[in-house]
Amino acid sequence: MRAQSTKYDTEFRLAVSWRSGNRSGTLRLDDHGKPFRITADTAADQTCIAMKDRTIYWMMPAASSTCPEER
């Protein structure tokens, strides 16, 4: 995987599903419990990711009332 951002500051974690014979699982990859962070190559727009219908994610301006509150 190669992560790159030209416009946004982005945080992410990876979830890798695996299977070997009758065993399977999900390996979660992050930065010591925190998301990886990619900083934009240029001035970044502040955005958030919100969930819709429990499965669909979309990005919007951080000032949007739909953005989840930080915990």
Predicted model as a PDB file, atoms N, CA, C, CB and O in Angstrom, pLDDT in the B-factor column:
MODEL        1                                                                  
ATOM      1  N   MET A   1       0.833  -1.164   0.000  1.00 71.00           N  
ATOM      2  CA  MET A   1       0.000   0.000   0.000  1.00 71.00           C  
ATOM      3  C   MET A   1       0.886   1.238   0.000  1.00 71.00           C  
ATOM      4  CB  MET A   1      -0.952  -0.008   1.202  1.00 71.00           C  
ATOM      5  O   MET A   1       1.916   1.278   0.672  1.00 71.00           O  
ATOM      6  N   ARG A   2       0.484   2.220  -0.741  1.00 72.00           N  
ATOM      7  CA  ARG A   2       1.182   3.506  -0.765  1.00 72.00           C  
ATOM      8  C   ARG A   2       0.148   4.590  -0.523  1.00 72.00           C  
ATOM      9  CB  ARG A   2       1.941   3.734  -2.126  1.00 72.00           C  
ATOM     10  O   ARG A   2      -0.766   4.771  -1.327  1.00 72.00           O  
ATOM     11  N   ALA A   3       0.284   5.301   0.565  1.00 74.00           N  
ATOM     12  CA  ALA A   3      -0.662   6.371   0.905  1.00 74.00           C  
ATOM     13  C   ALA A   3      -0.076   7.713   0.492  1.00 74.00           C  
ATOM     14  CB  ALA A   3      -0.992   6.365   2.426  1.00 74.00           C  
ATOM     15  O   ALA A   3       1.097   7.993   0.738  1.00 74.00           O  
ATOM     16  N   GLN A   4      -0.903   8.539  -0.136  1.00 70.00           N  
ATOM     17  CA  GLN A   4      -0.471   9.860  -0.566  1.00 70.00           C  
ATOM     18  C   GLN A   4      -1.676  10.778  -0.569  1.00 70.00           C  
ATOM     19  CB  GLN A   4       0.198   9.812  -1.969  1.00 70.00           C  
ATOM     20  O   GLN A   4      -2.782  10.352  -0.904  1.00 70.00           O  
ATOM     21  N   SER A   5      -1.476  12.035  -0.199  1.00 72.00           N  
ATOM     22  CA  SER A   5      -2.549  13.026  -0.228  1.00 72.00           C  
ATOM     23  C   SER A   5      -1.993  14.326  -0.767  1.00 72.00           C  
ATOM     24  CB  SER A   5      -3.169  13.232   1.181  1.00 72.00           C  
ATOM     25  O   SER A   5      -0.964  14.813  -0.300  1.00 72.00           O  
ATOM     26  N   THR A   6      -2.667  14.879  -1.739  1.00 70.00           N  
ATOM     27  CA  THR A   6      -2.222  16.153  -2.307  1.00 70.00           C  
ATOM     28  C   THR A   6      -3.067  17.326  -1.824  1.00 70.00           C  
ATOM     29  CB  THR A   6      -2.258  16.089  -3.823  1.00 70.00           C  
ATOM     30  O   THR A   6      -2.694  18.484  -2.014  1.00 70.00           O  
ATOM     31  N   LYS A   7      -4.215  17.025  -1.193  1.00 72.00           N  
ATOM     32  CA  LYS A   7      -5.103  18.112  -0.782  1.00 72.00           C  
ATOM     33  C   LYS A   7      -5.535  18.039   0.673  1.00 72.00           C  
ATOM     34  CB  LYS A   7      -6.313  18.119  -1.648  1.00 72.00           C  
ATOM     35  O   LYS A   7      -5.858  19.072   1.258  1.00 72.00           O  
ATOM     36  N   TYR A   8      -5.553  16.855   1.280  1.00 72.00           N  
ATOM     37  CA  TYR A   8      -6.126  16.702   2.618  1.00 72.00           C  
ATOM     38  C   TYR A   8      -5.106  16.158   3.610  1.00 72.00           C  
ATOM     39  CB  TYR A   8      -7.338  15.784   2.570  1.00 72.00           C  
ATOM     40  O   TYR A   8      -4.164  15.463   3.229  1.00 72.00           O  
ATOM     41  N   ASP A   9      -5.302  16.479   4.885  1.00 76.00           N  
ATOM     42  CA  ASP A   9      -4.617  15.783   5.960  1.00 76.00           C  
ATOM     43  C   ASP A   9      -5.487  14.572   6.271  1.00 76.00           C  
ATOM     44  CB  ASP A   9      -4.390  16.712   7.240  1.00 76.00           C  
ATOM     45  O   ASP A   9      -6.681  14.722   6.529  1.00 76.00           O  
ATOM     46  N   THR A  10      -4.918  13.397   6.250  1.00 80.00           N  
ATOM     47  CA  THR A  10      -5.697  12.174   6.339  1.00 80.00           C  
ATOM     48  C   THR A  10      -5.189  11.286   7.458  1.00 80.00           C  
ATOM     49  CB  THR A  10      -5.663  11.425   5.019  1.00 80.00           C  
ATOM     50  O   THR A  10      -3.981  11.130   7.633  1.00 80.00           O  
ATOM     51  N   GLU A  11      -6.111  10.703   8.220  1.00 84.00           N  
ATOM     52  CA  GLU A  11      -5.775   9.707   9.223  1.00 84.00           C  
ATOM     53  C   GLU A  11      -6.462   8.410   8.836  1.00 84.00           C  
ATOM     54  CB  GLU A  11      -6.195  10.168  10.656  1.00 84.00           C  
ATOM     55  O   GLU A  11      -7.608   8.422   8.388  1.00 84.00           O  
ATOM     56  N   PHE A  12      -5.760   7.276   9.008  1.00 86.00           N  
ATOM     57  CA  PHE A  12      -6.361   6.005   8.637  1.00 86.00           C  
ATOM     58  C   PHE A  12      -5.714   4.859   9.403  1.00 86.00           C  
ATOM     59  CB  PHE A  12      -6.236   5.773   7.132  1.00 86.00           C  
ATOM     60  O   PHE A  12      -4.593   4.971   9.900  1.00 86.00           O  
ATOM     61  N   ARG A  13      -6.442   3.766   9.484  1.00 88.00           N  
ATOM     62  CA  ARG A  13      -5.958   2.487   9.991  1.00 88.00           C  
ATOM     63  C   ARG A  13      -6.242   1.454   8.907  1.00 88.00           C  
ATOM     64  CB  ARG A  13      -6.643   2.097  11.368  1.00 88.00           C  
ATOM     65  O   ARG A  13      -7.150   1.642   8.098  1.00 88.00           O  
ATOM     66  N   LEU A  14      -5.489   0.385   8.883  1.00 89.00           N  
ATOM     67  CA  LEU A  14      -5.710  -0.681   7.910  1.00 89.00           C  
ATOM     68  C   LEU A  14      -6.275  -1.904   8.618  1.00 89.00           C  
ATOM     69  CB  LEU A  14      -4.398  -1.036   7.169  1.00 89.00           C  
ATOM     70  O   LEU A  14      -5.882  -2.224   9.740  1.00 89.00           O  
ATOM     71  N   ALA A  15      -7.186  -2.574   7.960  1.00 90.00           N  
ATOM     72  CA  ALA A  15      -7.707  -3.846   8.451  1.00 90.00           C  
ATOM     73  C   ALA A  15      -7.489  -4.869   7.339  1.00 90.00           C  
ATOM     74  CB  ALA A  15      -9.237  -3.741   8.859  1.00 90.00           C  
ATOM     75  O   ALA A  15      -8.051  -4.741   6.251  1.00 90.00           O  
ATOM     76  N   VAL A  16      -6.675  -5.877   7.616  1.00 92.00           N  
ATOM     77  CA  VAL A  16      -6.350  -6.902   6.632  1.00 92.00           C  
ATOM     78  C   VAL A  16      -7.010  -8.209   7.066  1.00 92.00           C  
ATOM     79  CB  VAL A  16      -4.800  -7.073   6.481  1.00 92.00           C  
ATOM     80  O   VAL A  16      -6.674  -8.769   8.109  1.00 92.00           O  
ATOM     81  N   SER A  17      -7.945  -8.682   6.259  1.00 94.00           N  
ATOM     82  CA  SER A  17      -8.591  -9.973   6.533  1.00 94.00           C  
ATOM     83  C   SER A  17      -7.724 -11.068   5.943  1.00 94.00           C  
ATOM     84  CB  SER A  17     -10.045 -10.029   5.943  1.00 94.00           C  
ATOM     85  O   SER A  17      -7.191 -10.921   4.843  1.00 94.00           O  
ATOM     86  N   TRP A  18      -7.577 -12.188   6.685  1.00 94.00           N  
ATOM     87  CA  TRP A  18      -6.748 -13.276   6.211  1.00 94.00           C  
ATOM     88  C   TRP A  18      -7.429 -14.610   6.487  1.00 94.00           C  
ATOM     89  CB  TRP A  18      -5.366 -13.228   6.870  1.00 94.00           C  
ATOM     90  O   TRP A  18      -8.318 -14.716   7.331  1.00 94.00           O  
ATOM     91  N   ARG A  19      -6.983 -15.634   5.744  1.00 96.00           N  
ATOM     92  CA  ARG A  19      -7.491 -16.993   5.926  1.00 96.00           C  
ATOM     93  C   ARG A  19      -6.355 -17.962   5.622  1.00 96.00           C  
ATOM     94  CB  ARG A  19      -8.738 -17.273   5.007  1.00 96.00           C  
ATOM     95  O   ARG A  19      -5.647 -17.798   4.627  1.00 96.00           O  
ATOM     96  N   SER A  20      -6.177 -18.968   6.472  1.00 96.00           N  
ATOM     97  CA  SER A  20      -5.178 -20.013   6.269  1.00 96.00           C  
ATOM     98  C   SER A  20      -5.802 -21.327   6.727  1.00 96.00           C  
ATOM     99  CB  SER A  20      -3.840 -19.703   7.051  1.00 96.00           C  
ATOM    100  O   SER A  20      -5.964 -21.563   7.924  1.00 96.00           O  
ATOM    101  N   GLY A  21      -6.146 -22.171   5.775  1.00 95.00           N  
ATOM    102  CA  GLY A  21      -6.832 -23.419   6.118  1.00 95.00           C  
ATOM    103  C   GLY A  21      -8.178 -23.115   6.743  1.00 95.00           C  
ATOM    104  O   GLY A  21      -8.995 -22.414   6.145  1.00 95.00           O  
ATOM    105  N   ASN A  22      -8.423 -23.637   7.950  1.00 96.00           N  
ATOM    106  CA  ASN A  22      -9.698 -23.357   8.618  1.00 96.00           C  
ATOM    107  C   ASN A  22      -9.576 -22.191   9.600  1.00 96.00           C  
ATOM    108  CB  ASN A  22     -10.193 -24.606   9.353  1.00 96.00           C  
ATOM    109  O   ASN A  22     -10.515 -21.923  10.350  1.00 96.00           O  
ATOM    110  N   ARG A  23      -8.450 -21.500   9.609  1.00 96.00           N  
ATOM    111  CA  ARG A  23      -8.265 -20.339  10.490  1.00 96.00           C  
ATOM    112  C   ARG A  23      -8.426 -19.053   9.689  1.00 96.00           C  
ATOM    113  CB  ARG A  23      -6.870 -20.379  11.176  1.00 96.00           C  
ATOM    114  O   ARG A  23      -8.077 -18.995   8.510  1.00 96.00           O  
ATOM    115  N   SER A  24      -8.951 -18.036  10.333  1.00 96.00           N  
ATOM    116  CA  SER A  24      -9.095 -16.733   9.680  1.00 96.00           C  
ATOM    117  C   SER A  24      -9.102 -15.644  10.746  1.00 96.00           C  
ATOM    118  CB  SER A  24     -10.397 -16.673   8.819  1.00 96.00           C  
ATOM    119  O   SER A  24      -9.264 -15.921  11.934  1.00 96.00           O  
ATOM    120  N   GLY A  25      -8.931 -14.449  10.319  1.00 95.00           N  
ATOM    121  CA  GLY A  25      -8.945 -13.337  11.264  1.00 95.00           C  
ATOM    122  C   GLY A  25      -8.766 -12.017  10.548  1.00 95.00           C  
ATOM    123  O   GLY A  25      -8.734 -11.956   9.319  1.00 95.00           O  
ATOM    124  N   THR A  26      -8.652 -10.974  11.327  1.00 94.00           N  
ATOM    125  CA  THR A  26      -8.411  -9.634  10.805  1.00 94.00           C  
ATOM    126  C   THR A  26      -7.244  -9.043  11.565  1.00 94.00           C  
ATOM    127  CB  THR A  26      -9.679  -8.731  10.925  1.00 94.00           C  
ATOM    128  O   THR A  26      -7.248  -8.989  12.795  1.00 94.00           O  
ATOM    129  N   LEU A  27      -6.256  -8.607  10.826  1.00 94.00           N  
ATOM    130  CA  LEU A  27      -5.089  -7.955  11.403  1.00 94.00           C  
ATOM    131  C   LEU A  27      -5.279  -6.450  11.257  1.00 94.00           C  
ATOM    132  CB  LEU A  27      -3.762  -8.433  10.713  1.00 94.00           C  
ATOM    133  O   LEU A  27      -5.448  -5.946  10.147  1.00 94.00           O  
ATOM    134  N   ARG A  28      -5.251  -5.738  12.371  1.00 92.00           N  
ATOM    135  CA  ARG A  28      -5.410  -4.288  12.334  1.00 92.00           C  
ATOM    136  C   ARG A  28      -4.042  -3.636  12.449  1.00 92.00           C  
ATOM    137  CB  ARG A  28      -6.350  -3.798  13.468  1.00 92.00           C  
ATOM    138  O   ARG A  28      -3.275  -3.932  13.365  1.00 92.00           O  
ATOM    139  N   LEU A  29      -3.746  -2.758  11.522  1.00 91.00           N  
ATOM    140  CA  LEU A  29      -2.463  -2.065  11.484  1.00 91.00           C  
ATOM    141  C   LEU A  29      -2.676  -0.592  11.775  1.00 91.00           C  
ATOM    142  CB  LEU A  29      -1.770  -2.255  10.117  1.00 91.00           C  
ATOM    143  O   LEU A  29      -3.499   0.064  11.136  1.00 91.00           O  
ATOM    144  N   ASP A  30      -1.927  -0.069  12.749  1.00 90.00           N  
ATOM    145  CA  ASP A  30      -1.997   1.349  13.072  1.00 90.00           C  
ATOM    146  C   ASP A  30      -0.645   1.803  13.605  1.00 90.00           C  
ATOM    147  CB  ASP A  30      -3.124   1.632  14.102  1.00 90.00           C  
ATOM    148  O   ASP A  30       0.322   1.042  13.578  1.00 90.00           O  
ATOM    149  N   ASP A  31      -0.575   3.013  14.078  1.00 91.00           N  
ATOM    150  CA  ASP A  31       0.670   3.596  14.579  1.00 91.00           C  
ATOM    151  C   ASP A  31       0.656   3.566  16.103  1.00 91.00           C  
ATOM    152  CB  ASP A  31       0.858   5.052  14.057  1.00 91.00           C  
ATOM    153  O   ASP A  31       0.382   4.581  16.744  1.00 91.00           O  
ATOM    154  N   HIS A  32       0.953   2.400  16.686  1.00 92.00           N  
ATOM    155  CA  HIS A  32       0.966   2.226  18.150  1.00 92.00           C  
ATOM    156  C   HIS A  32      -0.351   2.658  18.789  1.00 92.00           C  
ATOM    157  CB  HIS A  32       2.119   3.022  18.767  1.00 92.00           C  
ATOM    158  O   HIS A  32      -0.355   3.388  19.780  1.00 92.00           O  
ATOM    159  N   GLY A  33      -1.480   2.203  18.214  1.00 90.00           N  
ATOM    160  CA  GLY A  33      -2.806   2.505  18.752  1.00 90.00           C  
ATOM    161  C   GLY A  33      -3.438   3.766  18.200  1.00 90.00           C  
ATOM    162  O   GLY A  33      -4.604   4.045  18.477  1.00 90.00           O  
ATOM    163  N   LYS A  34      -2.702   4.518  17.438  1.00 90.00           N  
ATOM    164  CA  LYS A  34      -3.238   5.742  16.820  1.00 90.00           C  
ATOM    165  C   LYS A  34      -3.278   5.539  15.311  1.00 90.00           C  
ATOM    166  CB  LYS A  34      -2.372   7.004  17.193  1.00 90.00           C  
ATOM    167  O   LYS A  34      -2.536   4.712  14.783  1.00 90.00           O  
ATOM    168  N   PRO A  35      -4.136   6.284  14.607  1.00 88.00           N  
ATOM    169  CA  PRO A  35      -4.168   6.139  13.151  1.00 88.00           C  
ATOM    170  C   PRO A  35      -2.883   6.666  12.514  1.00 88.00           C  
ATOM    171  CB  PRO A  35      -5.382   6.875  12.570  1.00 88.00           C  
ATOM    172  O   PRO A  35      -2.229   7.562  13.047  1.00 88.00           O  
ATOM    173  N   PHE A  36      -2.535   6.085  11.354  1.00 88.00           N  
ATOM    174  CA  PHE A  36      -1.468   6.662  10.560  1.00 88.00           C  
ATOM    175  C   PHE A  36      -1.929   8.031  10.081  1.00 88.00           C  
ATOM    176  CB  PHE A  36      -1.084   5.737   9.362  1.00 88.00           C  
ATOM    177  O   PHE A  36      -3.129   8.278   9.961  1.00 88.00           O  
ATOM    178  N   ARG A  37      -0.990   8.910   9.809  1.00 85.00           N  
ATOM    179  CA  ARG A  37      -1.368  10.244   9.355  1.00 85.00           C  
ATOM    180  C   ARG A  37      -0.550  10.611   8.127  1.00 85.00           C  
ATOM    181  CB  ARG A  37      -1.168  11.290  10.477  1.00 85.00           C  
ATOM    182  O   ARG A  37       0.672  10.459   8.103  1.00 85.00           O  
ATOM    183  N   ILE A  38      -1.241  11.091   7.123  1.00 82.00           N  
ATOM    184  CA  ILE A  38      -0.616  11.585   5.897  1.00 82.00           C  
ATOM    185  C   ILE A  38      -0.929  13.072   5.818  1.00 82.00           C  
ATOM    186  CB  ILE A  38      -1.132  10.809   4.613  1.00 82.00           C  
ATOM    187  O   ILE A  38      -2.089  13.471   5.921  1.00 82.00           O  
ATOM    188  N   THR A  39       0.090  13.883   5.637  1.00 79.00           N  
ATOM    189  CA  THR A  39      -0.106  15.329   5.537  1.00 79.00           C  
ATOM    190  C   THR A  39      -0.087  15.731   4.068  1.00 79.00           C  
ATOM    191  CB  THR A  39       0.986  16.102   6.336  1.00 79.00           C  
ATOM    192  O   THR A  39       0.731  15.242   3.289  1.00 79.00           O  
ATOM    193  N   ALA A  40      -0.984  16.615   3.708  1.00 75.00           N  
ATOM    194  CA  ALA A  40      -1.123  17.051   2.317  1.00 75.00           C  
ATOM    195  C   ALA A  40       0.155  17.695   1.801  1.00 75.00           C  
ATOM    196  CB  ALA A  40      -2.285  18.027   2.183  1.00 75.00           C  
ATOM    197  O   ALA A  40       0.918  18.307   2.550  1.00 75.00           O  
ATOM    198  N   ASP A  41       0.363  17.539   0.501  1.00 68.00           N  
ATOM    199  CA  ASP A  41       1.501  18.167  -0.156  1.00 68.00           C  
ATOM    200  C   ASP A  41       1.336  19.686  -0.238  1.00 68.00           C  
ATOM    201  CB  ASP A  41       1.685  17.585  -1.554  1.00 68.00           C  
ATOM    202  O   ASP A  41       2.323  20.419  -0.302  1.00 68.00           O  
ATOM    203  N   THR A  42       0.082  20.155  -0.234  1.00 68.00           N  
ATOM    204  CA  THR A  42      -0.237  21.579  -0.340  1.00 68.00           C  
ATOM    205  C   THR A  42      -1.126  21.967   0.834  1.00 68.00           C  
ATOM    206  CB  THR A  42      -0.936  21.904  -1.701  1.00 68.00           C  
ATOM    207  O   THR A  42      -1.341  21.158   1.737  1.00 68.00           O  
ATOM    208  N   ALA A  43      -1.633  23.166   0.835  1.00 64.00           N  
ATOM    209  CA  ALA A  43      -2.539  23.615   1.909  1.00 64.00           C  
ATOM    210  C   ALA A  43      -3.748  22.682   1.969  1.00 64.00           C  
ATOM    211  CB  ALA A  43      -2.999  25.101   1.678  1.00 64.00           C  
ATOM    212  O   ALA A  43      -4.444  22.491   0.971  1.00 64.00           O  
ATOM    213  N   ALA A  44      -3.987  22.112   3.128  1.00 61.00           N  
ATOM    214  CA  ALA A  44      -5.046  21.114   3.281  1.00 61.00           C  
ATOM    215  C   ALA A  44      -6.371  21.755   3.662  1.00 61.00           C  
ATOM    216  CB  ALA A  44      -4.652  20.082   4.328  1.00 61.00           C  
ATOM    217  O   ALA A  44      -6.411  22.743   4.396  1.00 61.00           O  
ATOM    218  N   ASP A  45      -7.449  21.182   3.156  1.00 64.00           N  
ATOM    219  CA  ASP A  45      -8.799  21.558   3.564  1.00 64.00           C  
ATOM    220  C   ASP A  45      -9.169  20.687   4.756  1.00 64.00           C  
ATOM    221  CB  ASP A  45      -9.834  21.393   2.385  1.00 64.00           C  
ATOM    222  O   ASP A  45      -8.940  19.478   4.726  1.00 64.00           O  
ATOM    223  N   GLN A  46      -9.737  21.275   5.804  1.00 68.00           N  
ATOM    224  CA  GLN A  46     -10.169  20.478   6.950  1.00 68.00           C  
ATOM    225  C   GLN A  46     -11.462  19.765   6.596  1.00 68.00           C  
ATOM    226  CB  GLN A  46     -10.355  21.363   8.212  1.00 68.00           C  
ATOM    227  O   GLN A  46     -12.423  20.385   6.141  1.00 68.00           O  
ATOM    228  N   THR A  47     -11.477  18.451   6.812  1.00 68.00           N  
ATOM    229  CA  THR A  47     -12.652  17.641   6.509  1.00 68.00           C  
ATOM    230  C   THR A  47     -12.870  16.628   7.617  1.00 68.00           C  
ATOM    231  CB  THR A  47     -12.500  16.932   5.148  1.00 68.00           C  
ATOM    232  O   THR A  47     -12.026  16.461   8.497  1.00 68.00           O  
ATOM    233  N   CYS A  48     -14.008  15.955   7.565  1.00 70.00           N  
ATOM    234  CA  CYS A  48     -14.271  14.842   8.468  1.00 70.00           C  
ATOM    235  C   CYS A  48     -14.881  13.712   7.657  1.00 70.00           C  
ATOM    236  CB  CYS A  48     -15.210  15.265   9.642  1.00 70.00           C  
ATOM    237  O   CYS A  48     -15.363  13.918   6.543  1.00 70.00           O  
ATOM    238  N   ILE A  49     -14.854  12.535   8.221  1.00 67.00           N  
ATOM    239  CA  ILE A  49     -15.490  11.371   7.611  1.00 67.00           C  
ATOM    240  C   ILE A  49     -16.665  11.005   8.513  1.00 67.00           C  
ATOM    241  CB  ILE A  49     -14.474  10.156   7.439  1.00 67.00           C  
ATOM    242  O   ILE A  49     -16.507  10.877   9.727  1.00 67.00           O  
ATOM    243  N   ALA A  50     -17.822  10.840   7.925  1.00 66.00           N  
ATOM    244  CA  ALA A  50     -19.004  10.468   8.696  1.00 66.00           C  
ATOM    245  C   ALA A  50     -19.618   9.212   8.074  1.00 66.00           C  
ATOM    246  CB  ALA A  50     -20.043  11.639   8.737  1.00 66.00           C  
ATOM    247  O   ALA A  50     -19.408   8.928   6.894  1.00 66.00           O  
ATOM    248  N   MET A  51     -20.368   8.474   8.870  1.00 65.00           N  
ATOM    249  CA  MET A  51     -20.958   7.233   8.407  1.00 65.00           C  
ATOM    250  C   MET A  51     -22.431   7.456   8.100  1.00 65.00           C  
ATOM    251  CB  MET A  51     -20.779   6.116   9.453  1.00 65.00           C  
ATOM    252  O   MET A  51     -23.126   8.172   8.820  1.00 65.00           O  
ATOM    253  N   LYS A  52     -22.893   6.842   7.033  1.00 62.00           N  
ATOM    254  CA  LYS A  52     -24.301   6.911   6.642  1.00 62.00           C  
ATOM    255  C   LYS A  52     -24.801   5.483   6.474  1.00 62.00           C  
ATOM    256  CB  LYS A  52     -24.498   7.746   5.318  1.00 62.00           C  
ATOM    257  O   LYS A  52     -24.134   4.661   5.846  1.00 62.00           O  
ATOM    258  N   ASP A  53     -25.940   5.192   7.016  1.00 63.00           N  
ATOM    259  CA  ASP A  53     -26.551   3.864   6.896  1.00 63.00           C  
ATOM    260  C   ASP A  53     -25.629   2.741   7.355  1.00 63.00           C  
ATOM    261  CB  ASP A  53     -26.963   3.617   5.465  1.00 63.00           C  
ATOM    262  O   ASP A  53     -25.711   1.626   6.840  1.00 63.00           O  
ATOM    263  N   ARG A  54     -24.753   3.020   8.315  1.00 62.00           N  
ATOM    264  CA  ARG A  54     -23.850   2.059   8.950  1.00 62.00           C  
ATOM    265  C   ARG A  54     -22.803   1.439   8.035  1.00 62.00           C  
ATOM    266  CB  ARG A  54     -24.644   0.980   9.545  1.00 62.00           C  
ATOM    267  O   ARG A  54     -21.973   0.657   8.500  1.00 62.00           O  
ATOM    268  N   THR A  55     -22.820   1.768   6.744  1.00 58.00           N  
ATOM    269  CA  THR A  55     -21.841   1.140   5.861  1.00 58.00           C  
ATOM    270  C   THR A  55     -21.147   2.114   4.918  1.00 58.00           C  
ATOM    271  CB  THR A  55     -22.505   0.075   5.061  1.00 58.00           C  
ATOM    272  O   THR A  55     -20.035   1.837   4.470  1.00 58.00           O  
ATOM    273  N   ILE A  56     -21.765   3.229   4.610  1.00 54.00           N  
ATOM    274  CA  ILE A  56     -21.222   4.147   3.615  1.00 54.00           C  
ATOM    275  C   ILE A  56     -20.568   5.330   4.321  1.00 54.00           C  
ATOM    276  CB  ILE A  56     -22.330   4.632   2.642  1.00 54.00           C  
ATOM    277  O   ILE A  56     -21.169   5.948   5.200  1.00 54.00           O  
ATOM    278  N   TYR A  57     -19.340   5.636   3.933  1.00 60.00           N  
ATOM    279  CA  TYR A  57     -18.614   6.746   4.515  1.00 60.00           C  
ATOM    280  C   TYR A  57     -18.454   7.842   3.467  1.00 60.00           C  
ATOM    281  CB  TYR A  57     -17.239   6.287   5.053  1.00 60.00           C  
ATOM    282  O   TYR A  57     -18.297   7.561   2.279  1.00 60.00           O  
ATOM    283  N   TRP A  58     -18.496   9.085   3.920  1.00 61.00           N  
ATOM    284  CA  TRP A  58     -18.256  10.181   2.991  1.00 61.00           C  
ATOM    285  C   TRP A  58     -17.518  11.303   3.691  1.00 61.00           C  
ATOM    286  CB  TRP A  58     -19.573  10.694   2.399  1.00 61.00           C  
ATOM    287  O   TRP A  58     -17.534  11.409   4.917  1.00 61.00           O  
ATOM    288  N   MET A  59     -16.865  12.146   2.889  1.00 62.00           N  
ATOM    289  CA  MET A  59     -16.050  13.228   3.419  1.00 62.00           C  
ATOM    290  C   MET A  59     -16.781  14.548   3.204  1.00 62.00           C  
ATOM    291  CB  MET A  59     -14.647  13.252   2.749  1.00 62.00           C  
ATOM    292  O   MET A  59     -17.424  14.755   2.175  1.00 62.00           O  
ATOM    293  N   MET A  60     -16.673  15.439   4.190  1.00 62.00           N  
ATOM    294  CA  MET A  60     -17.335  16.742   4.086  1.00 62.00           C  
ATOM    295  C   MET A  60     -16.501  17.783   4.821  1.00 62.00           C  
ATOM    296  CB  MET A  60     -18.782  16.686   4.663  1.00 62.00           C  
ATOM    297  O   MET A  60     -15.591  17.426   5.569  1.00 62.00           O  
ATOM    298  N   PRO A  61     -16.799  19.069   4.621  1.00 65.00           N  
ATOM    299  CA  PRO A  61     -16.061  20.108   5.347  1.00 65.00           C  
ATOM    300  C   PRO A  61     -16.172  19.906   6.857  1.00 65.00           C  
ATOM    301  CB  PRO A  61     -16.582  21.503   4.963  1.00 65.00           C  
ATOM    302  O   PRO A  61     -17.230  19.534   7.363  1.00 65.00           O  
ATOM    303  N   ALA A  62     -15.083  20.151   7.566  1.00 66.00           N  
ATOM    304  CA  ALA A  62     -15.047  19.923   9.014  1.00 66.00           C  
ATOM    305  C   ALA A  62     -16.073  20.756   9.768  1.00 66.00           C  
ATOM    306  CB  ALA A  62     -13.668  20.224   9.548  1.00 66.00           C  
ATOM    307  O   ALA A  62     -16.500  20.360  10.852  1.00 66.00           O  
ATOM    308  N   ALA A  63     -16.479  21.893   9.227  1.00 66.00           N  
ATOM    309  CA  ALA A  63     -17.448  22.759   9.898  1.00 66.00           C  
ATOM    310  C   ALA A  63     -18.884  22.248   9.772  1.00 66.00           C  
ATOM    311  CB  ALA A  63     -17.357  24.161   9.333  1.00 66.00           C  
ATOM    312  O   ALA A  63     -19.791  22.823  10.375  1.00 66.00           O  
ATOM    313  N   SER A  64     -19.110  21.185   9.003  1.00 68.00           N  
ATOM    314  CA  SER A  64     -20.454  20.661   8.798  1.00 68.00           C  
ATOM    315  C   SER A  64     -21.052  20.147  10.105  1.00 68.00           C  
ATOM    316  CB  SER A  64     -20.435  19.547   7.754  1.00 68.00           C  
ATOM    317  O   SER A  64     -20.344  19.565  10.927  1.00 68.00           O  
ATOM    318  N   SER A  65     -22.327  20.357  10.293  1.00 67.00           N  
ATOM    319  CA  SER A  65     -23.004  19.871  11.503  1.00 67.00           C  
ATOM    320  C   SER A  65     -23.124  18.346  11.502  1.00 67.00           C  
ATOM    321  CB  SER A  65     -24.398  20.504  11.624  1.00 67.00           C  
ATOM    322  O   SER A  65     -23.425  17.759  12.541  1.00 67.00           O  
ATOM    323  N   THR A  66     -22.901  17.703  10.377  1.00 63.00           N  
ATOM    324  CA  THR A  66     -22.982  16.253  10.281  1.00 63.00           C  
ATOM    325  C   THR A  66     -21.702  15.572  10.770  1.00 63.00           C  
ATOM    326  CB  THR A  66     -23.269  15.846   8.847  1.00 63.00           C  
ATOM    327  O   THR A  66     -21.710  14.373  11.046  1.00 63.00           O  
ATOM    328  N   CYS A  67     -20.618  16.314  10.878  1.00 68.00           N  
ATOM    329  CA  CYS A  67     -19.347  15.731  11.326  1.00 68.00           C  
ATOM    330  C   CYS A  67     -19.482  15.230  12.762  1.00 68.00           C  
ATOM    331  CB  CYS A  67     -18.195  16.769  11.221  1.00 68.00           C  
ATOM    332  O   CYS A  67     -20.051  15.915  13.613  1.00 68.00           O  
ATOM    333  N   PRO A  68     -18.958  14.036  13.027  1.00 62.00           N  
ATOM    334  CA  PRO A  68     -19.012  13.539  14.409  1.00 62.00           C  
ATOM    335  C   PRO A  68     -18.120  14.371  15.312  1.00 62.00           C  
ATOM    336  CB  PRO A  68     -18.593  12.060  14.475  1.00 62.00           C  
ATOM    337  O   PRO A  68     -17.101  14.910  14.879  1.00 62.00           O  
ATOM    338  N   GLU A  69     -18.517  14.467  16.568  1.00 63.00           N  
ATOM    339  CA  GLU A  69     -17.696  15.210  17.536  1.00 63.00           C  
ATOM    340  C   GLU A  69     -16.483  14.387  17.885  1.00 63.00           C  
ATOM    341  CB  GLU A  69     -18.501  15.560  18.816  1.00 63.00           C  
ATOM    342  O   GLU A  69     -16.563  13.161  17.957  1.00 63.00           O  
ATOM    343  N   GLU A  70     -15.351  15.047  18.106  1.00 54.00           N  
ATOM    344  CA  GLU A  70     -14.132  14.341  18.493  1.00 54.00           C  
ATOM    345  C   GLU A  70     -14.275  13.836  19.920  1.00 54.00           C  
ATOM    346  CB  GLU A  70     -12.889  15.258  18.358  1.00 54.00           C  
ATOM    347  O   GLU A  70     -14.884  14.490  20.766  1.00 54.00           O  
ATOM    348  N   ARG A  71     -13.705  12.666  20.173  1.00 42.00           N  
ATOM    349  CA  ARG A  71     -13.767  12.080  21.512  1.00 42.00           C  
ATOM    350  C   ARG A  71     -12.431  12.185  22.167  1.00 42.00           C  
ATOM    351  CB  ARG A  71     -14.219  10.625  21.466  1.00 42.00           C  
ATOM    352  O   ARG A  71     -12.266  11.749  23.307  1.00 42.00           O  
TER     353      ARG A  71                                                      
ENDMDL                                                                          
END                                                                             
